[in-house]
Amino acid sequence: MALPPLATVTDITDLAPDLVDDLDETQAKRLLGLASALVRGEAHTTWVGEDGKLADVPDGLAELVASVVIRTLKSPDPGVTQQTVGSWSESYARDAASMGVFLLKGEKAFLRQLAPGAGRKAFTIATHGDPGYLR
């Protein structure tokens, strides 16, 4: 069963009213699902109760997910590396033109505040071995 998205199409249009007229609702819902999965993966929590509905969603989380989708919707289409309007021109690095859905460093830090332990990994440091093992 797919988990419910952490934000809604209304959250997107509330934060970016300029998208209201041209928003493809099907695309927005799919991007919300993808952004929600990305956020859940980073935070290591689902915010879904036993009934399958959202539960204990922290303040600001819906806005974060909606912002990720808005950034994706407003980014240039994949493959576009330059836009020109009249005498104005803007070029994009090849990577920036095809990034898709992603979290910024500040968004990851925000998620770590919401879900302590998110982003932290356990690891082992070897303190013994045969002579020269560190070479």
C-alpha atoms as a printed R data frame, in Angstrom:
    type eleno elety resid chain resno      x      y       z
1   ATOM     1    CA   MET     A     1  0.000  0.000   0.000
2   ATOM     2    CA   ALA     A     2  1.332  3.426  -0.946
3   ATOM     3    CA   LEU     A     3  1.778  5.880   1.883
4   ATOM     4    CA   PRO     A     4 -0.206  9.136   1.746
5   ATOM     5    CA   PRO     A     5  1.717 12.200   0.575
6   ATOM     6    CA   LEU     A     6  2.965 14.568   3.276
7   ATOM     7    CA   ALA     A     7  1.517 17.600   1.477
8   ATOM     8    CA   THR     A     8 -1.391 18.375  -0.849
9   ATOM     9    CA   VAL     A     9 -1.900 20.150  -4.151
10  ATOM    10    CA   THR     A    10 -3.512 22.946  -2.106
11  ATOM    11    CA   ASP     A    11 -0.260 23.310  -0.131
12  ATOM    12    CA   ILE     A    12  1.541 23.811  -3.450
13  ATOM    13    CA   THR     A    13 -0.893 26.448  -4.723
14  ATOM    14    CA   ASP     A    14 -0.945 28.238  -1.346
15  ATOM    15    CA   LEU     A    15  2.840 28.619  -1.456
16  ATOM    16    CA   ALA     A    16  3.035 29.330  -5.200
17  ATOM    17    CA   PRO     A    17 -0.179 31.017  -6.373
18  ATOM    18    CA   ASP     A    18  1.479 31.690  -9.751
19  ATOM    19    CA   LEU     A    19  1.203 27.936 -10.476
20  ATOM    20    CA   VAL     A    20 -2.587 27.739  -9.987
21  ATOM    21    CA   ASP     A    21 -3.599 28.280 -13.624
22  ATOM    22    CA   ASP     A    22 -1.026 25.989 -15.254
23  ATOM    23    CA   LEU     A    23 -0.700 23.256 -12.623
24  ATOM    24    CA   ASP     A    24 -1.131 19.710 -13.911
25  ATOM    25    CA   GLU     A    25 -2.778 18.104 -10.868
26  ATOM    26    CA   THR     A    26 -1.808 14.556 -11.852
27  ATOM    27    CA   GLN     A    27  1.849 15.547 -12.217
28  ATOM    28    CA   ALA     A    28  1.706 17.498  -8.937
29  ATOM    29    CA   LYS     A    29  0.291 14.491  -7.062
30  ATOM    30    CA   ARG     A    30  2.985 12.197  -8.440
31  ATOM    31    CA   LEU     A    31  5.689 14.689  -7.485
32  ATOM    32    CA   LEU     A    32  4.164 14.993  -4.004
33  ATOM    33    CA   GLY     A    33  4.438 11.218  -3.641
34  ATOM    34    CA   LEU     A    34  8.052 11.263  -4.800
35  ATOM    35    CA   ALA     A    35  9.021 14.212  -2.575
36  ATOM    36    CA   SER     A    36  7.249 12.583   0.387
37  ATOM    37    CA   ALA     A    37  9.184  9.361  -0.152
38  ATOM    38    CA   LEU     A    38 12.436 11.339  -0.336
39  ATOM    39    CA   VAL     A    39 11.628 13.158   2.920
40  ATOM    40    CA   ARG     A    40 10.620  9.925   4.664
41  ATOM    41    CA   GLY     A    41 13.832  8.270   3.540
42  ATOM    42    CA   GLU     A    42 15.928 11.144   4.843
43  ATOM    43    CA   ALA     A    43 14.041 11.353   8.154
44  ATOM    44    CA   HIS     A    44 13.714  7.585   8.655
45  ATOM    45    CA   THR     A    45 10.067  7.948   9.696
46  ATOM    46    CA   THR     A    46  6.735  7.764   7.885
47  ATOM    47    CA   TRP     A    47  4.395  9.937   9.974
48  ATOM    48    CA   VAL     A    48  1.667  7.393   9.230
49  ATOM    49    CA   GLY     A    49 -0.467  5.787  11.927
50  ATOM    50    CA   GLU     A    50 -1.685  2.200  12.089
51  ATOM    51    CA   ASP     A    51 -4.845  3.256  10.246
52  ATOM    52    CA   GLY     A    52 -2.761  4.290   7.213
53  ATOM    53    CA   LYS     A    53 -3.482  8.002   7.689
54  ATOM    54    CA   LEU     A    54 -1.020 10.769   8.465
55  ATOM    55    CA   ALA     A    55 -0.254 11.066  12.181
56  ATOM    56    CA   ASP     A    56  1.904 13.385  14.281
57  ATOM    57    CA   VAL     A    57  3.088 15.360  11.244
58  ATOM    58    CA   PRO     A    58  5.351 18.144  12.563
59  ATOM    59    CA   ASP     A    59  4.702 21.784  11.751
60  ATOM    60    CA   GLY     A    60  6.428 22.868   8.586
61  ATOM    61    CA   LEU     A    61  6.716 19.416   7.040
62  ATOM    62    CA   ALA     A    62  3.894 19.912   4.509
63  ATOM    63    CA   GLU     A    63  5.433 23.227   3.487
64  ATOM    64    CA   LEU     A    64  8.845 21.618   3.045
65  ATOM    65    CA   VAL     A    65  7.414 18.870   0.805
66  ATOM    66    CA   ALA     A    66  5.369 21.401  -1.170
67  ATOM    67    CA   SER     A    67  8.491 23.570  -1.602
68  ATOM    68    CA   VAL     A    68 10.439 20.607  -3.001
69  ATOM    69    CA   VAL     A    69  7.665 20.040  -5.552
70  ATOM    70    CA   ILE     A    70  7.454 23.744  -6.419
71  ATOM    71    CA   ARG     A    71 11.212 23.842  -7.046
72  ATOM    72    CA   THR     A    72 10.867 20.819  -9.322
73  ATOM    73    CA   LEU     A    73  7.918 22.322 -11.212
74  ATOM    74    CA   LYS     A    74  9.700 25.647 -11.699
75  ATOM    75    CA   SER     A    75 13.027 24.143 -12.745
76  ATOM    76    CA   PRO     A    76 13.834 24.056 -16.440
77  ATOM    77    CA   ASP     A    77 12.719 21.020 -18.398
78  ATOM    78    CA   PRO     A    78 15.344 18.251 -18.578
79  ATOM    79    CA   GLY     A    79 17.701 18.918 -21.444
80  ATOM    80    CA   VAL     A    80 17.128 22.691 -21.465
81  ATOM    81    CA   THR     A    81 20.461 24.384 -20.958
82  ATOM    82    CA   GLN     A    82 19.573 27.926 -22.020
83  ATOM    83    CA   GLN     A    83 16.539 30.213 -22.168
84  ATOM    84    CA   THR     A    84 16.350 33.448 -24.136
85  ATOM    85    CA   VAL     A    85 13.651 36.122 -24.001
86  ATOM    86    CA   GLY     A    86 14.388 39.219 -26.055
87  ATOM    87    CA   SER     A    87 17.832 40.483 -25.059
88  ATOM    88    CA   TRP     A    88 17.795 38.477 -21.804
89  ATOM    89    CA   SER     A    89 19.456 35.076 -21.718
90  ATOM    90    CA   GLU     A    90 20.047 32.556 -18.926
91  ATOM    91    CA   SER     A    91 22.205 29.439 -19.126
92  ATOM    92    CA   TYR     A    92 22.077 26.414 -16.839
93  ATOM    93    CA   ALA     A    93 24.787 23.950 -16.011
94  ATOM    94    CA   ARG     A    94 23.976 20.589 -17.586
95  ATOM    95    CA   ASP     A    95 23.498 18.995 -14.138
96  ATOM    96    CA   ALA     A    96 21.226 21.798 -12.907
97  ATOM    97    CA   ALA     A    97 18.962 21.400 -15.928
98  ATOM    98    CA   SER     A    98 18.142 17.792 -15.111
99  ATOM    99    CA   MET     A    99 18.181 17.470 -11.319
100 ATOM   100    CA   GLY     A   100 14.553 16.505 -10.678
101 ATOM   101    CA   VAL     A   101 13.296 16.085  -7.107
102 ATOM   102    CA   PHE     A   102 15.980 16.644  -4.456
103 ATOM   103    CA   LEU     A   103 16.494 18.044  -0.965
104 ATOM   104    CA   LEU     A   104 18.710 21.023  -0.277
105 ATOM   105    CA   LYS     A   105 21.242 20.972   2.554
106 ATOM   106    CA   GLY     A   106 19.044 23.273   4.678
107 ATOM   107    CA   GLU     A   107 16.003 21.049   4.116
108 ATOM   108    CA   LYS     A   108 17.978 18.019   5.281
109 ATOM   109    CA   ALA     A   109 19.038 19.969   8.399
110 ATOM   110    CA   PHE     A   110 15.379 20.848   9.037
111 ATOM   111    CA   LEU     A   111 14.449 17.169   8.806
112 ATOM   112    CA   ARG     A   112 17.192 16.271  11.290
113 ATOM   113    CA   GLN     A   113 15.591 18.703  13.752
114 ATOM   114    CA   LEU     A   114 12.169 17.103  13.227
115 ATOM   115    CA   ALA     A   115 13.383 13.526  13.455
116 ATOM   116    CA   PRO     A   116 16.402 13.203  15.739
117 ATOM   117    CA   GLY     A   117 18.765 10.575  14.420
118 ATOM   118    CA   ALA     A   118 17.916 11.228  10.771
119 ATOM   119    CA   GLY     A   119 20.993 11.360   8.609
120 ATOM   120    CA   ARG     A   120 23.204  9.867  11.297
121 ATOM   121    CA   LYS     A   121 24.761  6.525  10.536
122 ATOM   122    CA   ALA     A   122 26.557  4.012  12.721
123 ATOM   123    CA   PHE     A   123 30.064  3.085  11.694
124 ATOM   124    CA   THR     A   124 33.140  1.293  12.997
125 ATOM   125    CA   ILE     A   125 36.710  2.523  13.137
126 ATOM   126    CA   ALA     A   126 39.296 -0.238  13.156
127 ATOM   127    CA   THR     A   127 41.922  0.300  15.848
128 ATOM   128    CA   HIS     A   128 43.965 -2.837  15.262
129 ATOM   129    CA   GLY     A   129 45.387 -4.844  12.434
130 ATOM   130    CA   ASP     A   130 48.553 -6.184  10.857
131 ATOM   131    CA   PRO     A   131 51.506 -3.800  10.668
132 ATOM   132    CA   GLY     A   132 51.047 -1.387   7.781
133 ATOM   133    CA   TYR     A   133 47.275 -1.898   7.443
134 ATOM   134    CA   LEU     A   134 46.731  1.850   7.324
135 ATOM   135    CA   ARG     A   135 48.963  2.353   4.298
